[in-house]
Amino acid sequence: MAHFIYEYSANLDEELLDMPGLMQKLHESAVASEIFPMAGIRSRAIKCDHFRVADGAPDKGFINVSMKVGRGRDVATRQEVGESLWRAMLAHLEPLMASQPVTCSFEMRELDEHVKFNQRNF
């Protein structure tokens, strides 16, 4: 299980951001790690119309990717995969970051198996 949640400021250039392309790259990178099965990967993006970055200058934007993963992978494995995903994210965002000030962040959270419930029919 790996769920990606993308939050980003509405002032980012949609073409340079290319959210579908970013999602595809992070899905592919997660699958390439061989620890996340494709069937368990989900992505969703939330454009934030109301935001403030640093001093509030209107050109400053942000993108934050949170990744929720199920238990069962040690810290070293999660760190290695996280660094790989981070590099893929930054490489994708290079054109956007060359055109405007953007703060980028990524985090991976391990879910507590005792209070996580899910079901699928495929």
Secondary structure as a PSIPRED ss2 file (coil, helix, strand):
# PSIPRED VFORMAT (PSIPRED V4.0)

   1 M C   1.000  0.000  0.000
   2 A E   0.000  0.000  1.000
   3 H E   0.000  0.000  1.000
   4 F E   0.000  0.000  1.000
   5 I E   0.000  0.000  1.000
   6 Y E   0.000  0.000  1.000
   7 E E   0.000  0.000  1.000
   8 Y E   0.000  0.000  1.000
   9 S E   0.000  0.000  1.000
  10 A C   1.000  0.000  0.000
  11 N C   1.000  0.000  0.000
  12 L C   1.000  0.000  0.000
  13 D C   1.000  0.000  0.000
  14 E H   0.000  1.000  0.000
  15 E H   0.000  1.000  0.000
  16 L H   0.000  1.000  0.000
  17 L H   0.000  1.000  0.000
  18 D C   1.000  0.000  0.000
  19 M H   0.000  1.000  0.000
  20 P H   0.000  1.000  0.000
  21 G H   0.000  1.000  0.000
  22 L H   0.000  1.000  0.000
  23 M H   0.000  1.000  0.000
  24 Q H   0.000  1.000  0.000
  25 K H   0.000  1.000  0.000
  26 L H   0.000  1.000  0.000
  27 H H   0.000  1.000  0.000
  28 E H   0.000  1.000  0.000
  29 S H   0.000  1.000  0.000
  30 A H   0.000  1.000  0.000
  31 V H   0.000  1.000  0.000
  32 A H   0.000  1.000  0.000
  33 S C   1.000  0.000  0.000
  34 E C   1.000  0.000  0.000
  35 I C   1.000  0.000  0.000
  36 F C   1.000  0.000  0.000
  37 P C   1.000  0.000  0.000
  38 M H   0.000  1.000  0.000
  39 A H   0.000  1.000  0.000
  40 G H   0.000  1.000  0.000
  41 I E   0.000  0.000  1.000
  42 R E   0.000  0.000  1.000
  43 S E   0.000  0.000  1.000
  44 R E   0.000  0.000  1.000
  45 A E   0.000  0.000  1.000
  46 I E   0.000  0.000  1.000
  47 K E   0.000  0.000  1.000
  48 C E   0.000  0.000  1.000
  49 D C   1.000  0.000  0.000
  50 H C   1.000  0.000  0.000
  51 F C   1.000  0.000  0.000
  52 R C   1.000  0.000  0.000
  53 V C   1.000  0.000  0.000
  54 A C   1.000  0.000  0.000
  55 D C   1.000  0.000  0.000
  56 G C   1.000  0.000  0.000
  57 A C   1.000  0.000  0.000
  58 P C   1.000  0.000  0.000
  59 D C   1.000  0.000  0.000
  60 K C   1.000  0.000  0.000
  61 G E   0.000  0.000  1.000
  62 F E   0.000  0.000  1.000
  63 I E   0.000  0.000  1.000
  64 N E   0.000  0.000  1.000
  65 V E   0.000  0.000  1.000
  66 S E   0.000  0.000  1.000
  67 M E   0.000  0.000  1.000
  68 K E   0.000  0.000  1.000
  69 V E   0.000  0.000  1.000
  70 G C   1.000  0.000  0.000
  71 R C   1.000  0.000  0.000
  72 G C   1.000  0.000  0.000
  73 R C   1.000  0.000  0.000
  74 D C   1.000  0.000  0.000
  75 V H   0.000  1.000  0.000
  76 A H   0.000  1.000  0.000
  77 T H   0.000  1.000  0.000
  78 R H   0.000  1.000  0.000
  79 Q H   0.000  1.000  0.000
  80 E H   0.000  1.000  0.000
  81 V H   0.000  1.000  0.000
  82 G H   0.000  1.000  0.000
  83 E H   0.000  1.000  0.000
  84 S H   0.000  1.000  0.000
  85 L H   0.000  1.000  0.000
  86 W H   0.000  1.000  0.000
  87 R H   0.000  1.000  0.000
  88 A H   0.000  1.000  0.000
  89 M H   0.000  1.000  0.000
  90 L H   0.000  1.000  0.000
  91 A H   0.000  1.000  0.000
  92 H H   0.000  1.000  0.000
  93 L H   0.000  1.000  0.000
  94 E H   0.000  1.000  0.000
  95 P H   0.000  1.000  0.000
  96 L H   0.000  1.000  0.000
  97 M H   0.000  1.000  0.000
  98 A H   0.000  1.000  0.000
  99 S H   0.000  1.000  0.000
 100 Q C   1.000  0.000  0.000
 101 P C   1.000  0.000  0.000
 102 V E   0.000  0.000  1.000
 103 T E   0.000  0.000  1.000
 104 C E   0.000  0.000  1.000
 105 S E   0.000  0.000  1.000
 106 F E   0.000  0.000  1.000
 107 E E   0.000  0.000  1.000
 108 M E   0.000  0.000  1.000
 109 R E   0.000  0.000  1.000
 110 E E   0.000  0.000  1.000
 111 L C   1.000  0.000  0.000
 112 D C   1.000  0.000  0.000
 113 E H   0.000  1.000  0.000
 114 H H   0.000  1.000  0.000
 115 V H   0.000  1.000  0.000
 116 K C   1.000  0.000  0.000
 117 F C   1.000  0.000  0.000
 118 N C   1.000  0.000  0.000
 119 Q C   1.000  0.000  0.000
 120 R C   1.000  0.000  0.000
 121 N C   1.000  0.000  0.000
 122 F C   1.000  0.000  0.000
